[in-house]
C-alpha cells in the first residue's frame, strides 16, 4: 500500500475535527507540510476503521494501539487516534478509558464540538450529569439547541432556579414548546416550593404583564395548590391583558364548567378546538372533561352534537370515537355506530375506531359493511388477528364460508397467547365448515374450541 498524505486521509474519513489547525497549515504552505503517514500507521488505521464498521471494537482498539506506536510523537495523529480509541471504548462500555482519551484530545486540540459531544454522550450514559454541565455550557456556544439540554441537566442535578432561568430565556427568544412546558411543570412538582415560585411569577407579571407564559405557569401553580379562585382570576387577567390568547382557554373552559357556566365554557371550548397552537391531546382532554360533565349532568347532552360540528372540517376520527364511546356507555349503540362510521370516513387508519366500528356493525348484523370495512382494514393492519376474526365473522354472517375460512386460518398465524380469541377463531371455523357441509372439519374445530385452556 502506498503512502498517503495525512490531510487527505483525515478528510476522506470525515474525522477532520480540528479544521482550524489544518486550515492554518494550508495557508502557510502546501498540504505536504503536514507530512506523510507511514505504511504501518496507514494499514493499522484503516484496519481499525474496518473493524469498528463491523462492530469488532476490541480488534479496532488493537489496530489503533499499533497505529499509535507507528505515529510516534506526531500530536495531530495522536489526537485522531485518541478520539477513535475513545469512540470504540464507549461501545465497549469502558467509560473511564474513553473519558481519558477524549480529554487528551481536548487538551491537545482545544474545544472541538465532535469531542465535546462524544464526551457529553459518555457522561449522559453514565448518568454523570454534574460532569456533563460544563461540557454542555461549552456546546451552547456552537449550537443554541443545547440550552434545552442544559436546563434538563440543571433539573437532574436539582439546580432548579438555574433550570427555570434557562427555560425562561429560551421561551423569550424562541417562543414556547411542549418539552419546555413539561420540564418546567416537572420542576414545580419536584421543588414543592409553590409559594416561592408563585411570588416570583407574580413579580414577573407585574414587570411584564404581556408575557403569556408567566400567566399560564401561575395558573398551573395555583391549581396545583388547590386555589382555584386565584387560578380563575389569573386566567381572566391574562385574557384581559391578552385578548388573543388561545392557550388561556385550556384553563378557562374548565373553570367555567366547574361553576356551571356552560355557555362560557362552550365558548372557550370552541376556541380550543379551533386553535392551531393546541395539539390533539390537549383538545381530547377538553372533550373528555366535557363528556364527563355531560355524563354527570345529562340535561346538557344536546350540547354534544354541537361539539361534533366544531370538528367538522378536521380529518380527525378520534372525536367521533370519544362521543361514540359515550353513547355506548349509555346503551345507545345505534347512535354510537353512526358516530363511529362518521369517524372512519375521516380517519380510516385509527385501529381502535376500526375495531369498535366492526364490533357494532356485527352486533347489528351489518355483515356486508363489516366484511368490506375489515377487508380494507387488513390492508392497513395485516398482522392484527382481531381484524381477521371479525372479517371471518362477517363472511360467516353472509354465508360466504370460503372467504371466512381463508381469513380465519390466516389470522390464527398472527395469534399469540390469547385463549379467548383462539377459542373464537375455532368456533367461527366450525361455523364456516358447517355452512359448507363439511361435518368432519366442523367437529374438529368445535372440539379444538372446547380444548383451549384459559391462559393465566
C-alpha positions as CSV (number, residue, x, y, z in Angstrom):
1,X,0.0,0.0,0.0
2,X,1.4,3.4,-1.0
3,X,2.0,6.3,1.3
4,X,-0.9,8.8,1.7
5,X,-1.0,12.4,2.8
6,X,-2.4,12.9,6.4
7,X,-4.7,15.7,5.3
8,X,-6.3,13.5,2.6
9,X,-6.7,10.6,5.0
10,X,-8.5,12.6,7.6
11,X,-10.7,14.4,5.2
12,X,-11.6,11.2,3.4
13,X,-12.9,9.5,6.6
14,X,-14.8,12.5,7.8
15,X,-13.0,12.9,11.1
16,X,-11.4,16.2,10.4
17,X,-12.3,17.6,13.9
18,X,-9.6,20.2,14.0
19,X,-10.2,22.2,10.8
20,X,-8.7,25.5,12.1
21,X,-5.3,23.8,12.7
22,X,-5.3,22.3,9.2
23,X,-6.5,25.4,7.5
24,X,-3.6,27.3,9.1
25,X,-1.2,24.8,7.7
26,X,-2.8,25.2,4.3
27,X,-2.4,29.0,4.4
28,X,1.3,28.7,5.4
29,X,2.2,26.1,2.7
30,X,1.1,23.1,0.8
31,X,-0.6,20.2,2.4
32,X,2.6,18.2,2.1
33,X,3.8,20.3,5.1
34,X,1.6,18.1,7.2
35,X,3.9,15.2,6.5
36,X,3.2,11.7,5.2
37,X,1.9,8.8,7.2
38,X,3.9,5.6,7.3
39,X,2.6,2.4,5.8
40,X,2.3,0.9,9.3
41,X,0.2,3.7,10.6
42,X,-2.0,3.7,7.5
43,X,-2.6,-0.1,7.4
44,X,-3.5,-0.2,11.1
45,X,-5.6,2.9,11.0
46,X,-7.6,1.5,8.0
47,X,-7.9,-1.8,9.8
48,X,-9.3,-0.1,12.9
49,X,-11.9,1.7,10.9
50,X,-12.9,-1.6,9.1
51,X,-13.2,-3.5,12.4
52,X,-15.2,-0.7,14.0
53,X,-17.5,-0.7,11.0
54,X,-18.4,-4.4,11.6
55,X,-18.6,-3.8,15.4
56,X,-15.4,-5.6,16.3
57,X,-14.4,-2.9,18.8
58,X,-11.7,-4.9,20.6
59,X,-9.9,-5.6,17.3
60,X,-10.3,-2.0,16.4
61,X,-8.6,-0.9,19.6
62,X,-5.8,-3.4,19.0
63,X,-5.2,-1.9,15.5
64,X,-5.4,1.7,16.9
65,X,-2.7,0.8,19.5
66,X,-0.4,-0.4,16.7
67,X,-1.2,2.7,14.8
68,X,-0.3,4.8,17.8
69,X,3.2,3.2,18.0
70,X,3.7,4.0,14.3
71,X,2.6,7.6,14.8
72,X,5.5,8.1,17.2
73,X,5.3,11.7,18.6
74,X,3.1,13.3,15.9
75,X,0.5,15.3,18.0
76,X,-2.0,15.5,15.1
77,X,-2.0,11.8,14.6
78,X,-2.2,11.1,18.3
79,X,-5.3,13.3,18.6
80,X,-7.1,11.4,15.8
81,X,-6.1,8.1,17.4
82,X,-7.2,9.0,20.9
83,X,-10.6,10.2,19.5
84,X,-11.1,6.9,17.7
85,X,-10.0,4.9,20.7
86,X,-12.5,6.7,22.9
87,X,-15.4,6.0,20.5
88,X,-14.5,2.3,20.5
89,X,-14.2,2.2,24.2
90,X,-17.6,3.8,24.6
91,X,-19.1,1.0,22.6
92,X,-17.4,-1.5,24.9
93,X,-18.7,0.4,28.0
94,X,-15.1,1.2,29.0
95,X,-16.1,4.6,30.1
96,X,-13.1,5.5,32.2
97,X,-10.7,4.8,29.4
98,X,-12.9,6.6,26.8
99,X,-13.1,9.6,29.1
100,X,-9.3,9.7,29.5
101,X,-8.8,9.6,25.7
102,X,-11.4,12.2,24.9
103,X,-9.8,14.6,27.5
104,X,-6.4,14.0,25.9
105,X,-7.8,15.3,22.6
106,X,-9.4,18.3,24.3
107,X,-6.1,19.2,25.9
108,X,-4.1,19.0,22.7
109,X,-6.7,20.4,20.3
110,X,-9.0,22.6,22.3
111,X,-12.8,22.5,22.5
112,X,-13.8,20.7,19.3
113,X,-17.5,20.1,19.0
114,X,-17.3,16.4,18.0
115,X,-15.2,15.6,21.0
116,X,-17.3,17.6,23.4
117,X,-20.4,15.9,22.0
118,X,-18.8,12.4,22.4
119,X,-17.8,13.1,26.0
120,X,-21.2,14.6,26.8
121,X,-22.9,11.4,25.5
122,X,-20.5,9.4,27.6
123,X,-21.4,11.3,30.8
124,X,-25.1,11.0,30.0
125,X,-24.8,7.3,29.6
126,X,-23.1,7.1,33.0
127,X,-25.7,9.5,34.5
128,X,-22.8,11.8,35.5
129,X,-24.9,14.9,35.0
130,X,-22.7,17.1,37.1
131,X,-19.7,16.5,34.8
132,X,-21.9,17.0,31.8
133,X,-23.0,20.5,32.7
134,X,-19.7,22.4,31.9
135,X,-19.4,20.5,28.6
136,X,-23.0,21.5,27.6
137,X,-22.3,25.1,28.5
138,X,-19.4,25.0,26.0
139,X,-21.6,23.2,23.4
140,X,-24.2,26.0,23.7
141,X,-21.6,28.3,22.1
142,X,-21.6,26.0,19.0
143,X,-25.4,25.3,19.0
144,X,-28.1,27.1,20.9
145,X,-30.3,24.0,20.9
146,X,-28.1,22.6,23.7
147,X,-29.6,25.1,26.1
148,X,-32.6,22.7,26.4
149,X,-30.1,20.0,27.4
150,X,-28.6,22.4,29.9
151,X,-32.0,23.1,31.5
152,X,-32.6,19.4,31.8
153,X,-29.2,18.8,33.4
154,X,-29.8,21.6,35.9
155,X,-33.1,19.9,36.8
156,X,-31.5,16.5,37.1
157,X,-28.8,17.9,39.5
158,X,-31.5,19.8,41.4
159,X,-30.3,23.3,40.4
160,X,-33.9,24.2,39.8
161,X,-33.5,28.0,39.8
162,X,-30.9,27.8,37.1
163,X,-33.1,25.4,35.1
164,X,-36.0,27.8,35.3
165,X,-33.8,30.7,34.2
166,X,-32.7,28.8,31.1
167,X,-36.2,27.8,30.3
168,X,-37.5,31.4,30.6
169,X,-34.6,32.6,28.4
170,X,-35.5,30.1,25.7
171,X,-39.2,30.9,25.9
172,X,-38.4,34.5,25.4
173,X,-36.1,34.0,22.5
174,X,-37.8,31.0,20.7
175,X,-41.4,31.0,21.9
176,X,-43.0,28.2,24.0
177,X,-42.5,24.5,23.4
178,X,-44.3,21.4,24.8
179,X,-41.0,20.0,26.0
180,X,-40.0,23.1,28.0
181,X,-43.5,23.4,29.5
182,X,-43.4,19.8,30.6
183,X,-39.9,20.2,32.1
184,X,-41.0,23.4,33.9
185,X,-44.1,21.6,35.3
186,X,-41.9,18.7,36.5
187,X,-39.6,21.2,38.3
188,X,-42.5,22.8,40.1
189,X,-43.7,19.4,41.3
190,X,-40.3,18.4,42.5
191,X,-39.5,21.6,44.3
192,X,-42.7,21.6,46.3
193,X,-41.9,25.3,46.7
194,X,-45.1,26.6,45.1
195,X,-45.3,29.7,47.2
196,X,-41.8,30.8,46.2
197,X,-42.5,30.2,42.6
198,X,-45.8,32.0,42.8
199,X,-44.2,35.1,44.3
200,X,-41.5,35.1,41.6
201,X,-44.1,34.7,38.8
202,X,-46.3,37.5,40.3
203,X,-43.3,39.8,40.3
204,X,-42.5,38.9,36.7
205,X,-46.1,39.6,35.6
206,X,-46.1,43.0,37.4
207,X,-43.0,43.9,35.5
208,X,-44.2,42.5,32.2
209,X,-47.9,42.0,32.0
210,X,-47.8,40.8,28.4
211,X,-45.9,37.6,28.9
212,X,-48.5,34.9,28.3
213,X,-46.3,32.0,29.6
214,X,-45.9,33.6,33.1
215,X,-49.7,33.7,33.5
216,X,-50.0,30.1,32.3
217,X,-47.3,28.9,34.8
218,X,-49.1,30.9,37.6
219,X,-52.5,29.3,36.7
220,X,-50.9,25.9,36.9
221,X,-49.3,26.6,40.3
222,X,-52.4,28.0,41.8
223,X,-54.4,24.9,40.5
224,X,-51.8,22.6,42.0
225,X,-52.2,24.3,45.3
226,X,-55.9,23.9,45.1
227,X,-56.5,27.6,44.9
228,X,-58.9,27.6,42.0
229,X,-60.2,31.1,42.8
230,X,-56.8,32.7,42.3
231,X,-56.2,30.4,39.3
232,X,-59.5,31.6,37.7
233,X,-58.7,35.2,38.5
234,X,-55.3,34.8,36.9
235,X,-56.8,33.3,33.7
236,X,-59.3,36.2,33.5
237,X,-56.5,38.7,33.9
238,X,-54.5,37.0,31.2
239,X,-57.5,37.2,28.8
240,X,-58.0,40.9,29.7
241,X,-54.3,41.7,29.0
242,X,-54.0,39.4,26.0
243,X,-57.5,39.0,24.4
244,X,-56.0,37.0,21.5
245,X,-54.6,34.3,23.9
246,X,-55.7,30.9,22.8
247,X,-53.9,28.8,25.4
248,X,-55.7,30.5,28.3
249,X,-58.9,28.8,27.2
250,X,-57.4,25.4,28.2
251,X,-57.9,26.7,31.7
252,X,-61.0,28.9,31.3
253,X,-63.2,26.2,29.9
254,X,-62.7,24.0,33.0
255,X,-63.2,26.9,35.4
256,X,-66.5,27.9,33.7
257,X,-67.6,24.3,33.6
258,X,-66.9,23.8,37.3
259,X,-69.1,26.8,38.1
260,X,-71.9,25.6,35.9
261,X,-71.4,28.4,33.3
262,X,-71.9,26.1,30.3
263,X,-72.3,28.9,27.8
264,X,-69.0,30.5,28.6
265,X,-67.4,27.0,28.8
266,X,-68.6,26.2,25.3
267,X,-67.2,29.4,24.0
268,X,-63.8,28.6,25.4
269,X,-64.0,25.1,24.1
270,X,-64.7,26.4,20.6
271,X,-61.6,28.5,20.8
272,X,-59.6,25.4,22.0
273,X,-60.9,23.2,19.2
274,X,-60.3,25.9,16.6
275,X,-56.7,26.7,17.8
276,X,-53.7,25.7,15.8
277,X,-51.5,26.2,18.8
278,X,-53.2,23.5,20.9
279,X,-52.3,19.9,20.0
280,X,-54.7,17.0,19.7
281,X,-54.1,15.5,23.2
282,X,-55.0,18.9,24.7
283,X,-58.2,19.1,22.6
284,X,-59.1,15.5,23.6
285,X,-58.6,16.3,27.2
286,X,-61.1,19.2,26.9
287,X,-63.6,17.0,25.1
288,X,-63.1,14.2,27.7
289,X,-63.8,16.7,30.5
290,X,-67.0,17.9,28.7
291,X,-68.2,14.3,28.2
292,X,-67.6,13.6,31.8
293,X,-69.6,16.7,32.7
294,X,-72.5,15.6,30.5
295,X,-72.5,12.2,32.0
296,X,-73.0,13.7,35.4
297,X,-75.4,16.4,34.0
298,X,-77.5,14.7,31.3
299,X,-79.6,17.9,30.8
300,X,-76.7,19.2,28.7
301,X,-76.5,16.2,26.4
302,X,-77.9,18.2,23.5
303,X,-74.7,20.2,23.5
304,X,-72.7,17.2,22.4
305,X,-73.9,17.4,18.9
306,X,-72.6,21.0,18.8
307,X,-69.2,19.7,19.8
308,X,-69.1,17.4,16.8
309,X,-69.8,20.3,14.4
310,X,-66.7,22.1,15.8
311,X,-64.5,19.3,14.3
312,X,-66.5,19.0,11.0
313,X,-63.6,20.3,8.9
314,X,-60.8,18.2,10.5
315,X,-59.8,14.7,9.4
316,X,-59.9,13.5,13.0
317,X,-61.9,10.4,13.8
318,X,-60.8,10.5,17.5
319,X,-63.6,13.0,18.3
320,X,-66.3,10.8,16.8
321,X,-64.8,7.8,18.7
322,X,-64.9,9.5,22.0
323,X,-68.5,10.6,21.5
324,X,-69.4,7.2,20.3
325,X,-67.9,5.7,23.4
326,X,-70.1,7.9,25.5
327,X,-73.2,6.6,23.8
328,X,-72.0,3.0,24.2
329,X,-71.8,3.6,28.0
330,X,-75.4,4.9,27.8
331,X,-76.5,1.7,26.0
332,X,-77.4,3.8,22.9
333,X,-75.4,1.7,20.4
334,X,-77.2,2.8,17.3
335,X,-76.1,6.4,17.9
336,X,-72.6,5.2,18.7
337,X,-72.4,3.3,15.5
338,X,-73.4,6.3,13.4
339,X,-70.6,8.4,15.1
340,X,-68.1,5.6,14.7
341,X,-68.9,5.3,10.9
342,X,-68.6,9.0,10.5
343,X,-65.2,8.9,12.2
344,X,-64.0,6.1,10.0
345,X,-64.7,8.2,6.9
346,X,-62.3,10.8,8.3
347,X,-59.7,8.6,9.9
348,X,-59.6,5.1,8.3
349,X,-56.3,4.1,9.9
350,X,-57.4,4.6,13.5
351,X,-57.2,1.0,14.8
352,X,-59.3,1.3,18.0
353,X,-62.0,3.1,16.0
354,X,-61.9,0.4,13.3
355,X,-62.3,-2.3,15.9
356,X,-65.2,-0.6,17.7
357,X,-67.0,0.1,14.4
358,X,-66.6,-3.5,13.2
359,X,-67.9,-4.9,16.6
360,X,-71.0,-2.7,16.4
361,X,-71.6,-3.5,12.7
362,X,-71.5,-7.2,13.5
363,X,-73.7,-6.6,16.6
364,X,-76.3,-5.0,14.3
365,X,-75.8,-7.7,11.7
366,X,-74.5,-5.2,9.1
367,X,-72.3,-8.1,7.8
368,X,-71.8,-6.6,4.3
369,X,-70.5,-3.3,5.7
370,X,-68.3,-5.2,8.3
371,X,-66.9,-7.5,5.6
372,X,-65.9,-4.6,3.4
373,X,-64.5,-2.5,6.2
374,X,-62.5,-5.4,7.7
375,X,-61.1,-6.2,4.2
376,X,-59.9,-2.6,3.9
377,X,-58.6,-2.6,7.4
378,X,-56.4,-5.7,6.7
379,X,-54.6,-3.6,4.0
380,X,-53.5,-1.2,6.8
381,X,-53.2,-3.7,9.7
382,X,-52.1,-7.0,8.1
383,X,-50.8,-8.5,11.3
384,X,-53.8,-7.8,13.6
385,X,-55.6,-11.1,14.4
386,X,-58.8,-9.4,15.7
387,X,-59.4,-8.0,12.2
388,X,-59.1,-11.4,10.6
389,X,-61.5,-12.8,13.2
390,X,-64.1,-10.0,12.6
391,X,-63.7,-10.5,8.8
392,X,-64.4,-14.2,9.3
393,X,-67.5,-13.5,11.4
394,X,-68.8,-11.0,8.8
395,X,-68.3,-13.5,6.0
396,X,-70.0,-16.3,8.0
397,X,-72.9,-13.9,8.5
398,X,-73.1,-13.5,4.7
399,X,-72.9,-17.3,4.3
400,X,-69.6,-16.9,2.5
401,X,-67.7,-19.9,4.0
402,X,-64.6,-20.0,1.8
403,X,-63.6,-16.3,2.4
404,X,-64.4,-16.8,6.1
405,X,-62.1,-19.9,6.3
406,X,-59.3,-18.2,4.4
407,X,-59.3,-15.2,6.7
408,X,-59.7,-17.2,9.9
409,X,-56.8,-19.6,9.1
410,X,-54.6,-16.6,8.2
411,X,-55.5,-14.8,11.4
412,X,-54.5,-17.8,13.5
413,X,-50.9,-17.4,12.2
414,X,-50.7,-14.0,13.9
415,X,-52.4,-15.0,17.2
416,X,-50.2,-15.2,20.3
417,X,-51.2,-16.2,23.8
418,X,-54.9,-15.2,23.7
419,X,-57.0,-18.2,24.7
420,X,-60.3,-16.4,24.4
421,X,-59.6,-15.2,20.9
422,X,-58.2,-18.6,19.9
423,X,-61.5,-20.2,21.0
424,X,-63.5,-17.7,19.0
425,X,-61.4,-18.4,15.9
426,X,-62.1,-22.2,16.2
427,X,-65.8,-21.6,16.8
428,X,-66.0,-19.5,13.7
429,X,-64.1,-22.1,11.7
430,X,-66.6,-24.7,12.9
431,X,-69.5,-22.5,11.7
432,X,-67.8,-21.9,8.3
433,X,-67.3,-25.7,7.7
434,X,-70.8,-26.5,8.9
435,X,-72.0,-24.0,6.3
436,X,-70.0,-25.9,3.7
437,X,-71.5,-29.2,4.8
438,X,-68.1,-30.5,6.0
439,X,-69.1,-32.1,9.2
440,X,-65.7,-33.7,9.9
441,X,-63.8,-30.3,9.8
442,X,-66.7,-28.6,11.7
443,X,-66.5,-31.1,14.5
444,X,-62.7,-30.9,14.5
445,X,-62.7,-27.2,15.1
446,X,-65.6,-27.4,17.6
447,X,-63.5,-29.8,19.7
448,X,-60.5,-27.5,19.4
449,X,-62.6,-24.7,20.8
450,X,-63.5,-26.9,23.8
451,X,-59.9,-28.0,24.3
452,X,-58.5,-24.5,24.5
453,X,-57.3,-23.8,28.1
454,X,-57.6,-20.3,29.6
455,X,-54.2,-18.6,29.7
456,X,-53.1,-17.4,33.1
